[in-house]
């Protein structure tokens, strides 16, 4: 309430001062023109009619236009913050889930949908946080997310699932394509230069995935892909299976 009252007080003062300034300018201009020996009465009226709208209108409409640009920028930032994860730039969990569900829904006339779903889990993230601090753990997540996004196709979806897990939806991908993309992500992450506090450290991930050829629920895809991560032990960094309806 106090903040709102102060805001309205500022608006009131701006309105009062702006109106007073406009009145002073108008009266002063008309006073000067009244004693002009060069201009006829018609000329003085034309100067007033043209000059005042220009002097007053240009700053006013420029101000309004700048404010509209500012409002549009704020709206774009709000839309972006509601869609994308602020840390990694990936789709946030809720938006990612909704978009995947829409893409996997089977329209009545188009037949079954196919594709693949990958879950990517960074390894040793807790160790990075403990050894170097949370800011370096965040940097590791940003690097991994950037590598994932640069390794998938333009039509694929990448989302941050929870704190330290990523989901990748490969619409229409075959088993061979899913394996290729999953291995590409894993190898590129391993090649990322990561040197917290000047000490080079390796980034590694495990990838679990499922391929499907019929309409499936998001929860089933996620659970099955996550199970493949749990089953990836000792060097088996990428596990892929088929999901049947």
C-alpha positions as CSV (number, residue, x, y, z in Angstrom):
1,X,0.0,0.0,0.0
2,X,2.8,2.4,0.9
3,X,4.6,1.7,-2.4
4,X,1.3,2.3,-4.4
5,X,0.7,5.6,-2.5
6,X,4.2,6.8,-3.4
7,X,3.8,5.8,-7.0
8,X,0.5,7.7,-7.3
9,X,2.1,10.7,-5.6
10,X,4.8,10.7,-8.2
11,X,2.3,10.5,-11.0
12,X,0.3,13.4,-9.4
13,X,3.5,15.6,-9.2
14,X,4.5,14.8,-12.7
15,X,1.0,15.7,-14.0
16,X,1.0,18.9,-12.0
17,X,4.5,20.0,-13.1
18,X,4.0,18.9,-16.7
19,X,0.7,20.9,-17.0
20,X,2.2,23.9,-15.3
21,X,5.2,23.8,-17.7
22,X,2.9,23.6,-20.8
23,X,0.8,26.5,-19.6
24,X,3.8,28.6,-18.9
25,X,5.2,27.8,-22.4
26,X,1.9,28.6,-24.1
27,X,1.4,31.9,-22.2
28,X,5.0,32.9,-22.8
29,X,4.9,32.2,-26.5
30,X,1.6,34.0,-27.0
31,X,2.9,37.0,-25.0
32,X,6.0,37.3,-27.1
33,X,4.0,37.0,-30.3
34,X,1.5,39.6,-29.1
35,X,4.2,42.3,-29.4
36,X,5.7,41.1,-32.6
37,X,5.8,43.8,-35.3
38,X,6.8,41.4,-38.1
39,X,3.9,39.0,-38.0
40,X,0.3,39.7,-38.8
41,X,-2.4,38.5,-36.5
42,X,-3.0,35.6,-38.9
43,X,0.7,34.8,-38.9
44,X,0.9,34.9,-35.1
45,X,-2.1,32.5,-34.9
46,X,-0.4,30.1,-37.4
47,X,2.8,30.1,-35.4
48,X,0.9,29.3,-32.3
49,X,-1.2,26.6,-34.1
50,X,1.9,24.9,-35.6
51,X,4.6,25.5,-33.0
52,X,2.8,24.5,-29.8
53,X,1.6,21.0,-31.1
54,X,5.2,20.3,-32.3
55,X,6.9,21.4,-29.1
56,X,4.4,19.6,-26.9
57,X,3.3,16.7,-29.1
58,X,6.8,15.3,-30.1
59,X,8.1,14.8,-26.6
60,X,4.8,13.5,-25.4
61,X,4.3,10.9,-28.1
62,X,8.0,10.0,-28.0
63,X,7.6,9.3,-24.3
64,X,4.5,7.2,-24.9
65,X,6.3,5.2,-27.7
66,X,9.3,4.5,-25.5
67,X,7.0,3.3,-22.7
68,X,5.2,1.0,-25.1
69,X,8.6,-0.5,-26.2
70,X,9.5,-1.0,-22.5
71,X,6.2,-2.7,-21.8
72,X,6.7,-5.0,-24.8
73,X,10.2,-5.9,-23.6
74,X,8.9,-6.7,-20.2
75,X,6.2,-8.9,-21.7
76,X,8.8,-10.8,-23.8
77,X,11.0,-11.3,-20.7
78,X,8.0,-12.6,-18.7
79,X,7.0,-14.9,-21.5
80,X,10.5,-16.2,-21.7
81,X,10.9,-16.7,-18.0
82,X,7.6,-18.6,-17.9
83,X,8.8,-20.9,-20.7
84,X,12.5,-21.4,-20.3
85,X,14.7,-22.3,-17.3
86,X,16.7,-19.3,-16.2
87,X,19.9,-21.2,-15.5
88,X,20.2,-23.5,-18.5
89,X,18.1,-21.9,-21.2
90,X,16.2,-25.1,-21.7
91,X,12.5,-25.5,-21.5
92,X,11.3,-25.6,-17.9
93,X,9.9,-28.9,-16.7
94,X,6.2,-27.9,-16.9
95,X,6.4,-26.5,-20.5
96,X,8.6,-29.4,-21.7
97,X,6.2,-31.9,-20.3
98,X,3.2,-30.2,-21.9
99,X,4.9,-29.9,-25.3
100,X,5.9,-33.5,-25.3
101,X,2.4,-34.6,-24.3
102,X,1.0,-32.6,-27.2
103,X,3.4,-34.1,-29.7
104,X,2.8,-37.7,-28.5
105,X,-1.0,-37.4,-28.5
106,X,-2.4,-39.4,-31.5
107,X,-4.9,-37.5,-33.6
108,X,-7.7,-39.7,-34.8
109,X,-6.9,-39.5,-38.5
110,X,-3.1,-39.4,-38.5
111,X,-2.3,-42.8,-37.0
112,X,0.3,-43.6,-34.4
113,X,3.2,-41.3,-33.5
114,X,6.7,-42.6,-33.1
115,X,9.9,-41.2,-31.7
116,X,12.4,-41.4,-28.8
117,X,12.8,-40.0,-25.4
118,X,16.1,-39.5,-23.6
119,X,16.8,-38.8,-20.0
120,X,20.3,-37.3,-19.3
121,X,21.8,-37.3,-15.8
122,X,25.1,-35.5,-15.1
123,X,27.5,-37.5,-13.0
124,X,29.6,-36.2,-10.1
125,X,27.6,-33.0,-9.9
126,X,27.4,-33.2,-6.1
127,X,31.1,-33.7,-5.9
128,X,31.6,-30.6,-8.0
129,X,29.4,-28.6,-5.7
130,X,31.2,-29.9,-2.6
131,X,34.7,-29.3,-4.0
132,X,34.3,-26.0,-5.8
133,X,31.0,-24.5,-4.7
134,X,27.5,-24.3,-6.0
135,X,28.3,-21.6,-8.6
136,X,30.6,-24.1,-10.4
137,X,27.9,-26.8,-10.2
138,X,25.6,-24.3,-12.0
139,X,28.3,-23.6,-14.6
140,X,28.6,-27.4,-15.2
141,X,24.8,-27.6,-15.8
142,X,25.0,-24.6,-18.2
143,X,27.8,-26.2,-20.2
144,X,26.0,-29.6,-20.3
145,X,22.7,-28.0,-21.3
146,X,24.4,-25.9,-24.1
147,X,26.1,-29.1,-25.4
148,X,22.8,-31.0,-25.4
149,X,21.0,-28.2,-27.3
150,X,23.8,-28.0,-29.9
151,X,23.8,-31.8,-30.4
152,X,20.1,-32.4,-31.2
153,X,18.1,-31.6,-34.3
154,X,16.2,-28.3,-34.8
155,X,12.8,-29.9,-34.2
156,X,13.8,-31.8,-31.0
157,X,12.8,-30.6,-27.5
158,X,15.2,-30.2,-24.6
159,X,13.9,-29.6,-21.1
160,X,15.3,-29.4,-17.6
161,X,13.7,-32.0,-15.4
162,X,14.1,-31.2,-11.7
163,X,17.4,-30.0,-10.3
164,X,20.0,-31.9,-12.3
165,X,18.3,-33.9,-15.0
166,X,17.5,-33.2,-18.6
167,X,14.9,-34.6,-21.0
168,X,15.2,-34.8,-24.8
169,X,12.3,-35.6,-27.0
170,X,13.2,-36.8,-30.5
171,X,10.0,-36.6,-32.5
172,X,9.8,-39.3,-35.2
173,X,13.4,-40.6,-34.5
174,X,14.2,-44.2,-35.2
175,X,16.2,-46.4,-32.9
176,X,19.4,-45.8,-34.9
177,X,18.9,-42.0,-34.9
178,X,18.2,-42.0,-31.1
179,X,21.4,-44.0,-30.5
180,X,23.4,-41.7,-32.7
181,X,22.1,-38.6,-31.0
182,X,22.5,-40.0,-27.5
183,X,26.1,-41.1,-28.2
184,X,26.8,-37.7,-29.8
185,X,25.6,-35.9,-26.7
186,X,27.6,-38.1,-24.4
187,X,30.9,-37.8,-26.3
188,X,30.5,-34.0,-26.8
189,X,29.9,-33.4,-23.1
190,X,33.0,-35.4,-22.3
191,X,35.0,-33.1,-24.6
192,X,33.8,-29.9,-22.9
193,X,36.5,-27.8,-21.3
194,X,35.6,-27.4,-17.6
195,X,38.2,-25.9,-15.3
196,X,36.7,-24.7,-12.0
197,X,39.2,-22.5,-10.1
198,X,41.8,-23.2,-12.8
199,X,41.7,-27.0,-12.2
200,X,40.5,-28.9,-15.2
201,X,37.8,-31.4,-14.4
202,X,35.9,-33.8,-16.6
203,X,32.1,-33.6,-17.2
204,X,30.4,-36.9,-17.7
205,X,26.8,-37.9,-18.1
206,X,24.7,-41.1,-18.3
207,X,21.9,-41.4,-20.8
208,X,18.8,-43.6,-20.7
209,X,16.2,-43.7,-23.4
210,X,13.2,-45.3,-25.0
211,X,11.9,-45.5,-28.5
212,X,8.2,-45.9,-29.2
213,X,6.0,-46.4,-32.2
214,X,2.5,-45.9,-30.7
215,X,0.8,-43.3,-28.5
216,X,2.4,-43.3,-25.1
217,X,2.0,-41.3,-21.9
218,X,4.7,-38.9,-20.8
219,X,5.0,-40.6,-17.4
220,X,5.6,-44.0,-19.0
221,X,8.3,-42.6,-21.2
222,X,10.0,-40.8,-18.4
223,X,9.9,-43.8,-16.0
224,X,11.2,-46.2,-18.6
225,X,14.0,-43.9,-19.7
226,X,15.0,-43.2,-16.1
227,X,15.1,-46.9,-15.4
228,X,17.7,-47.3,-18.2
229,X,19.9,-44.8,-16.4
230,X,19.6,-46.8,-13.2
231,X,20.6,-49.9,-15.2
232,X,23.6,-48.2,-16.8
233,X,26.5,-49.3,-14.6
234,X,30.3,-49.4,-14.9
235,X,30.9,-48.0,-18.4
236,X,27.4,-48.6,-19.8
237,X,26.8,-44.9,-20.2
238,X,24.0,-45.2,-22.6
239,X,21.0,-47.5,-22.4
240,X,18.2,-47.6,-24.9
241,X,15.1,-49.8,-25.0
242,X,11.8,-50.1,-26.8
243,X,8.6,-49.0,-25.1
244,X,5.4,-50.9,-26.0
245,X,1.9,-49.6,-25.3
